[in-house]
Amino acid sequence: MNFDRKNLTNDQLLDLYKRILKPRLIEEKMLILIRQGKVSKWFSGIGQEAIACGVTAVLDKDEYILPMHRNLGVFTGRNIPLYRLFSQWQGKANGFTKGRDRSFHFGTQEYKIIGMISHLGPQLGVADGIALANKLKKNGRVTAVFTGEGATSEGDFHEALNIASVWELPVMFVIENNGYGLSTPTNEQYRCENLADKGIGYGMESHIIDGNNVLEVFTKLSELKASMIEKPRPVLLEFKTFRMRGHEEASGTKYVPQELMDLWAIKDPVDNYRKYLSETDVLTSELDEEIRAEIKKEIDQNWAMVQAEPEIEATYEGELNDVYKPYDFEEVTPSDKKVNIRLIDAISTSLKQSMERHANLVIMGQDIAEYGGAFKITDGFVAQFGKERVINTPICESAVVSAGMGLSINGHKAIVEMQFADFVSTGFNPIVNLLAKSHYRWLENADVVVRMPCGGGTQAGPFHSQTNEAWFTKTPGLKVVYPAFPYDAKGLLNTSINDPNPVLFFEHKQLYRSVYQDVPKDYYTLPLGKASLLKEGKDITIIAFGAAVHWALETLAKNTEISADLLDLRTLQPLDTEAIFASVKKTGKAIILQEDTMFGGVASDISAMIMEHCFEYLDGPVKRVASLDSPIPFTKALEDQFLAKSRFEDVLKELMAY
């Protein structure tokens, strides 16, 4: 192995040695503890430590790194106290996730490390968002994100590289090509000769680096970082290395040919670097022993601290209180000056006034800049706020949602517009597995609003007409808002943007230009989780949201003899169960109207809750009215038949007569 110190001092060479030795000695300790049954699971990075240690040595302490689960050198390189790492691995309170996640599935703002999720790919998009925030701040910071050769097959990898290239983001994309994705060799994963070649398709500079040579890693990346600060851009880095142990310890390495193990054993990054330092008289055997003894002492002392730490005690309150970041609703009272506007105007005004109120708010989406969006909601925004804050995105919903998370991590608020709510399926993973779970896992909130133009009635067919709120009400950690009127839309969207938690904000397309209302001209807010009682009656409770509210109003206008409470839920998570139960207890009958299909819809949960909490007050069965359990069709006759609106009146009258 060829080492070239270039202009590095002896102190720098020794610093790199300490950096690469420390994770190796920790791992050796962990492997002993695994055999003793004191550690349950371990993802080994033995054989590839030079990459994590070299990257971390190059980046400043205030520059974000997004590592994987065998990059122990990132964490030790940032000088995280070992007892905290050990507590994390043992599921104790001094860790970073309160026992809710394991190994390196966590992040820490204190040390500017953003942890992985098991889906791997989305963290690349998160790095894009962090780098975008740095670029907006003009702070000259570089971001590094790790992935393995296996995850380069994921769509998120390609989406993130494309975004970084198009937006010229200063991101180091670090591929640790260690030969195997769990047990699948590289020749069964990709056909290009080198993964660095994939940068060509994105117009991205790329390099192949010996991942077992810590000096090559450090010197090459030091040069690249200086260049990236001078000329912000992404760089794709393929590090050739090898994983000397299993994917995790239980996996073993029987699937690896012995000759391959022998070949890479002689390329050990720690042993070879130590030999080099010894041969050049930088490291004496006495100093080596001193360094090792000091690290081992630190390991043993910190491990003893963790053994003395009590086990976590489970409490309902402790768990549920961390699902969302605490948020004190900021009430801004509406002014008396009003204007008669449509739902679409209310949403556009809310976005504009929120952009004025929050200088760190960024809107991203397809065609939202000069074109103004598919529905012209952001028309004129570029002229007022600039293309740095109103950003056209490539068609890659997953990476854009992940980038929203990155913006939030790095001090910004983000709004992501889905051109149609149907398209959110290609961004589903980061919403339900990243945005929703991050605060619960390691107390990092996702200050992201995802806008969802949705709903039928416009003959747009199966891919542009769904109302898919139930995909998200099921997932703890998300908030779901679904207004039916301009006044509510403006106030609730303002609050959703203020709220530091992830919000899915549904906007019914058919209501965009058909519903008018007098709405305050100035900025105001409305609380989430409060239903609106639109009509009061004594005989029955009608519960609805979105376009279904207007269907209910039309039906009641035709049937004036029906005395009904009409509840517009407005938000589905949090849900105003207090208003629902109070109304049902008063009227004794309940019917829930939703545009979504029946099975698994929000109406099912509301019905179950009414049965559980109001059973003794009921004078009839709780009824649900929903659209057909089929995809939504295109032709008007088929769509009219599909939608719940066509059946609501009959079911309502049947329940009234029960």
TORKE-636336 format. One record per residue (C-alpha): x, y, z. Coordinates in steps of 0.5 Angstrom, whole numbers, padded with zeros to 4 digits, always signed. Layout:
# TORKE-636336
XYZ
...
This chain:
# TORKE-636336
+0000+0000+0000
+0003+0007-0002
+0003+0012+0003
+0004+0019+0001
+0004+0024+0007
+0005+0030+0002
+0006+0036+0007
+0002+0033+0013
+0006+0034+0020
+0008+0029+0025
+0002+0031+0029
-0003+0031+0024
+0000+0024+0022
-0001+0021+0029
-0008+0025+0030
-0010+0020+0024
-0007+0014+0027
-0011+0016+0034
-0017+0017+0030
-0017+0010+0026
-0015+0006+0032
-0020+0008+0037
-0026+0005+0033
-0022-0001+0032
-0021-0002+0039
-0028-0001+0041
-0030-0006+0036
-0025-0011+0038
-0028-0010+0045
-0035-0011+0043
-0034-0017+0039
-0032-0020+0046
-0038-0017+0049
-0042-0020+0044
-0039-0027+0045
-0041-0026+0052
-0048-0025+0051
-0047-0017+0053
-0049-0014+0047
-0054-0017+0042
-0053-0014+0035
-0047-0011+0032
-0045-0008+0025
-0038-0008+0024
-0034-0003+0020
-0027-0007+0021
-0023-0006+0015
-0026+0000+0012
-0025+0005+0018
-0020+0009+0014
-0026+0012+0010
-0030+0015+0016
-0024+0017+0020
-0021+0021+0014
-0028+0024+0012
-0029+0026+0019
-0022+0029+0020
-0023+0033+0013
-0030+0036+0015
-0030+0042+0021
-0034+0040+0027
-0040+0045+0025
-0041+0041+0018
-0046+0036+0018
-0044+0028+0016
-0050+0023+0015
-0046+0016+0016
-0049+0009+0016
-0049+0004+0021
-0042+0001+0021
-0038+0008+0021
-0036+0008+0028
-0030+0013+0026
-0035+0019+0025
-0038+0018+0032
-0031+0018+0035
-0028+0023+0030
-0033+0028+0033
-0031+0026+0040
-0038+0024+0043
-0037+0021+0050
-0036+0014+0049
-0041+0012+0055
-0047+0016+0051
-0045+0011+0045
-0045+0005+0049
-0051+0007+0052
-0054+0008+0046
-0052+0001+0044
-0055-0002+0050
-0062+0002+0050
-0061+0006+0056
-0063+0013+0057
-0056+0016+0056
-0056+0014+0049
-0059+0019+0044
-0066+0015+0043
-0068+0014+0050
-0068+0006+0048
-0073+0007+0042
-0068+0005+0036
-0061+0002+0036
-0054+0002+0034
-0053+0008+0030
-0060+0009+0028
-0060+0016+0031
-0057+0023+0030
-0055+0029+0034
-0055+0036+0033
-0050+0037+0038
-0045+0034+0034
-0048+0035+0027
-0049+0028+0026
-0055+0026+0022
-0057+0018+0023
-0059+0014+0018
-0066+0010+0017
-0066+0003+0015
-0069+0005+0008
-0062+0008+0007
-0063+0012+0001
-0067+0018+0004
-0061+0020+0008
-0058+0022+0001
-0064+0027+0000
-0063+0030+0007
-0056+0031+0005
-0059+0035-0001
-0063+0039+0004
-0058+0041+0009
-0053+0043+0003
-0059+0047+0000
-0060+0051+0007
-0052+0052+0007
-0052+0055+0000
-0058+0059+0002
-0054+0062+0008
-0048+0063+0004
-0044+0060+0010
-0039+0056+0005
-0040+0049+0009
-0040+0042+0006
-0044+0036+0007
-0042+0029+0007
-0047+0023+0006
-0045+0016+0006
-0048+0010+0003
-0046+0003+0001
-0045+0000-0006
-0052-0004-0005
-0056+0003-0004
-0054+0006-0010
-0059+0001-0014
-0064+0005-0010
-0068+0010-0013
-0067+0015-0008
-0059+0015-0010
-0061+0017-0017
-0066+0022-0015
-0061+0025-0010
-0055+0026-0014
-0060+0029-0020
-0062+0034-0015
-0055+0036-0012
-0052+0036-0019
-0058+0041-0022
-0058+0045-0016
-0050+0045-0015
-0050+0043-0008
-0044+0042-0004
-0045+0035-0002
-0040+0029-0002
-0043+0023-0004
-0039+0018+0000
-0040+0011-0003
-0037+0005+0001
-0036+0000-0004
-0034-0006+0000
-0036-0012-0004
-0043-0014-0002
-0050-0012+0000
-0051-0017+0006
-0049-0023+0002
-0050-0020-0005
-0044-0019-0009
-0043-0013-0013
-0043-0017-0020
-0050-0018-0018
-0052-0011-0016
-0049-0007-0022
-0046-0008-0029
-0042-0001-0030
-0034-0002-0028
-0034+0003-0023
-0040+0006-0019
-0036+0013-0020
-0038+0012-0027
-0045+0013-0025
-0043+0021-0024
-0043+0022-0031
-0050+0021-0033
-0051+0027-0028
-0046+0031-0030
-0042+0030-0024
-0035+0030-0022
-0033+0023-0019
-0027+0020-0016
-0024+0013-0014
-0020+0013-0008
-0017+0007-0004
-0022+0007+0002
-0016+0003+0006
-0011+0008+0005
-0013+0014+0011
-0008+0019+0008
-0010+0018+0001
-0017+0019+0004
-0015+0025+0008
-0011+0029+0003
-0016+0028-0003
-0022+0030+0001
-0018+0036+0004
-0016+0038-0004
-0024+0037-0006
-0027+0041+0000
-0023+0047-0001
-0025+0047-0009
-0032+0045-0007
-0032+0052-0002
-0029+0056-0008
-0034+0053-0013
-0040+0050-0010
-0042+0043-0013
-0043+0036-0011
-0038+0030-0012
-0039+0023-0012
-0033+0019-0009
-0033+0011-0009
-0028+0008-0004
-0026+0001-0006
-0025-0003+0001
-0028-0009+0004
-0032-0011+0010
-0028-0016+0014
-0034-0019+0018
-0041-0020+0016
-0047-0015+0015
-0048-0016+0022
-0045-0021+0027
-0050-0026+0026
-0049-0026+0019
-0042-0029+0018
-0038-0029+0012
-0039-0036+0009
-0041-0033+0003
-0035-0030+0002
-0029-0034-0002
-0023-0035+0003
-0018-0032-0002
-0022-0026-0002
-0022-0025+0005
-0014-0027+0005
-0013-0021+0000
-0016-0016+0004
-0013-0018+0010
-0006-0016+0008
-0010-0009+0006
-0012-0008+0013
-0012+0000+0014
-0010+0000+0021
-0004-0005+0021
-0001-0002+0014
-0002+0005+0017
+0001+0003+0023
+0007+0000+0020
+0008+0006+0015
+0008+0011+0021
+0013+0006+0025
+0018+0005+0018
+0018+0013+0018
+0020+0014+0025
+0013+0018+0027
+0011+0012+0031
+0015+0008+0036
+0013+0002+0039
+0013+0005+0046
+0008+0011+0044
+0004+0006+0040
+0003+0002+0047
+0002+0009+0050
-0004+0011+0045
-0007+0004+0046
-0007+0004+0053
-0010+0010+0054
-0016+0009+0049
-0017+0002+0052
-0017+0005+0059
-0023+0010+0056
-0027+0004+0053
-0027+0000+0060
-0028+0006+0064
-0034+0008+0060
-0037+0001+0059
-0037+0001+0067
-0041+0007+0067
-0046+0004+0062
-0046-0002+0066
-0048+0002+0072
-0054+0006+0069
-0061+0003+0070
-0065+0000+0065
-0070+0005+0062
-0077+0004+0065
-0083+0005+0060
-0089+0010+0061
-0094+0011+0057
-0093+0019+0058
-0086+0019+0056
-0087+0015+0050
-0093+0019+0047
-0091+0026+0049
-0085+0025+0044
-0089+0023+0038
-0089+0030+0036
-0085+0036+0038
-0089+0040+0043
-0092+0046+0040
-0096+0052+0043
-0101+0055+0038
-0100+0062+0037
-0106+0065+0036
-0107+0071+0031
-0114+0074+0031
-0116+0076+0024
-0118+0083+0023
-0125+0086+0021
-0122+0088+0014
-0125+0082+0009
-0125+0080+0002
-0129+0075-0002
-0124+0070-0005
-0124+0063-0007
-0121+0057-0003
-0115+0057-0008
-0114+0065-0007
-0114+0063+0001
-0109+0058+0000
-0104+0063-0004
-0105+0068+0000
-0103+0064+0006
-0097+0062+0003
-0095+0069+0001
-0096+0072+0008
-0092+0066+0011
-0087+0067+0006
-0087+0074+0009
-0087+0072+0016
-0082+0067+0016
-0075+0069+0012
-0073+0062+0013
-0079+0059+0009
-0077+0055+0002
-0083+0052-0002
-0081+0047-0007
-0085+0043-0012
-0086+0041-0020
-0087+0047-0024
-0088+0052-0018
-0083+0058-0020
-0084+0062-0026
-0090+0057-0028
-0094+0058-0022
-0095+0051-0021
-0100+0046-0024
-0106+0050-0021
-0103+0057-0021
-0102+0058-0013
-0095+0060-0013
-0096+0065-0019
-0092+0071-0018
-0088+0068-0012
-0081+0068-0016
-0082+0076-0017
-0083+0077-0010
-0079+0072-0006
-0074+0070-0012
-0072+0063-0014
-0068+0061-0008
-0074+0061-0004
-0079+0058-0009
-0075+0052-0013
-0077+0048-0018
-0076+0041-0017
-0074+0035-0022
-0080+0030-0022
-0077+0026-0016
-0082+0026-0010
-0078+0022-0005
-0071+0026-0005
-0075+0033-0005
-0079+0030+0001
-0072+0028+0004
-0069+0035+0002
-0075+0038+0006
-0073+0034+0012
-0065+0037+0011
-0068+0044+0010
-0071+0043+0017
-0065+0040+0020
-0061+0046+0018
-0066+0051+0021
-0071+0052+0015
-0078+0051+0014
-0080+0047+0008
-0086+0047+0004
-0087+0041-0001
-0092+0041-0006
-0095+0035-0009
-0097+0037-0016
-0103+0032-0015
-0104+0028-0008
-0104+0022-0012
-0096+0023-0014
-0094+0023-0006
-0094+0015-0007
-0087+0016-0010
-0085+0020-0004
-0089+0016+0001
-0083+0013+0004
-0079+0019+0007
-0086+0022+0010
-0088+0016+0014
-0081+0013+0016
-0077+0019+0016
-0081+0025+0017
-0086+0022+0022
-0081+0018+0026
-0075+0023+0027
-0078+0026+0033
-0080+0020+0037
-0073+0017+0035
-0068+0022+0037
-0072+0029+0038
-0071+0032+0031
-0077+0035+0029
-0079+0035+0021
-0081+0042+0020
-0084+0041+0013
-0091+0042+0010
-0093+0037+0004
-0099+0040+0000
-0104+0035-0003
-0108+0038-0008
-0113+0032-0008
-0120+0029-0010
-0125+0027-0015
-0131+0031-0019
-0127+0033-0024
-0126+0027-0029
-0119+0027-0028
-0119+0019-0027
-0115+0014-0023
-0108+0018-0022
-0111+0025-0021
-0117+0024-0017
-0115+0020-0010
-0117+0023-0003
-0111+0019+0000
-0111+0022+0007
-0112+0015+0011
-0105+0013+0008
-0103+0018+0013
-0108+0019+0019
-0105+0011+0021
-0098+0014+0022
-0096+0017+0029
-0092+0023+0028
-0096+0026+0022
-0101+0031+0023
-0107+0031+0017
-0111+0038+0016
-0117+0038+0011
-0120+0044+0010
-0127+0045+0006
-0127+0053+0006
-0123+0059+0004
-0123+0062+0012
-0121+0055+0015
-0116+0054+0009
-0112+0060+0010
-0112+0060+0018
-0110+0053+0018
-0105+0053+0013
-0102+0059+0017
-0102+0054+0023
-0099+0048+0019
-0093+0052+0017
-0092+0055+0024
-0092+0048+0027
-0085+0045+0027
-0088+0038+0026
-0090+0035+0019
-0096+0036+0016
-0100+0033+0010
-0105+0039+0008
-0110+0037+0003
-0113+0042-0002
-0119+0039-0006
-0118+0041-0013
-0126+0041-0014
-0127+0047-0009
-0121+0051-0011
-0125+0055-0016
-0132+0054-0014
-0132+0056-0006
-0132+0063-0004
-0132+0066+0003
-0131+0073+0006
-0124+0072+0009
-0120+0077+0013
-0114+0080+0009
-0109+0080+0014
-0105+0074+0017
-0109+0070+0022
-0108+0063+0025
-0113+0057+0027
-0112+0052+0032
-0111+0045+0029
-0115+0039+0032
-0122+0044+0033
-0128+0042+0029
-0133+0047+0026
-0140+0046+0028
-0143+0049+0021
-0151+0047+0023
-0154+0045+0030
-0160+0040+0030
-0163+0035+0035
-0164+0029+0031
-0157+0027+0028
-0150+0028+0028
-0147+0029+0021
-0139+0028+0021
-0135+0030+0014
-0129+0034+0012
-0127+0036+0005
-0132+0036-0001
-0136+0032+0003
-0138+0038+0008
-0141+0041+0002
-0145+0035+0000
-0148+0035+0006
-0150+0042+0006
-0153+0041-0001
-0157+0035+0002
-0159+0038+0008
-0162+0044+0004
-0166+0039+0000
-0169+0036+0006
-0170+0042+0011
-0174+0037+0016
-0168+0034+0018
-0165+0037+0024
-0158+0036+0024
-0151+0037+0027
-0146+0038+0022
-0139+0038+0024
-0134+0040+0019
-0127+0036+0022
-0122+0041+0019
-0117+0037+0022
-0116+0029+0022
-0110+0029+0026
-0111+0031+0031
-0118+0029+0031
-0123+0033+0035
-0126+0027+0039
-0129+0032+0044
-0134+0035+0039
-0135+0029+0036
-0137+0025+0042
-0141+0031+0045
-0145+0032+0039
-0147+0024+0038
-0149+0024+0046
-0154+0030+0044
-0157+0027+0038
-0156+0020+0039
-0155+0018+0032
-0149+0019+0028
-0147+0018+0020
-0140+0020+0017
-0139+0022+0010
-0132+0021+0007
-0130+0022+0000
-0125+0016+0001
-0127+0009-0001
-0130+0005+0005
-0125+0000+0008
-0120+0003+0012
-0122+0010+0011
-0122+0015+0017
-0130+0014+0018
-0128+0007+0020
-0124+0009+0026
-0129+0015+0028
-0135+0010+0028
-0131+0005+0032
-0129+0011+0037
-0137+0013+0037
-0139+0006+0039
-0133+0005+0044
-0135+0012+0048
-0142+0013+0046
-0145+0007+0046
-0151+0008+0051
-0153+0014+0048
-0154+0011+0041
-0161+0010+0038
-0159+0007+0032
-0153+0004+0028
-0147+0009+0027
-0147+0009+0019
-0141+0010+0014
-0142+0013+0007
-0136+0013+0003
-0134+0012-0005
-0134+0005-0008
-0128+0000-0006
-0125+0001-0013
-0120+0006-0016
-0124+0012-0018
-0126+0012-0026
-0125+0018-0031
-0132+0018-0035
-0137+0022-0031
-0142+0017-0031
-0138+0012-0027
-0135+0018-0023
-0141+0020-0021
-0143+0013-0019
-0136+0012-0015
-0137+0018-0011
-0140+0018-0004
-0145+0024-0006
-0150+0020-0010
-0151+0015-0004
-0151+0020+0002
-0158+0022+0002
-0161+0015+0002
-0157+0013+0008
-0158+0019+0012
-0166+0018+0011
-0165+0011+0013
-0162+0012+0019
-0167+0018+0021
-0172+0013+0020
-0169+0008+0024
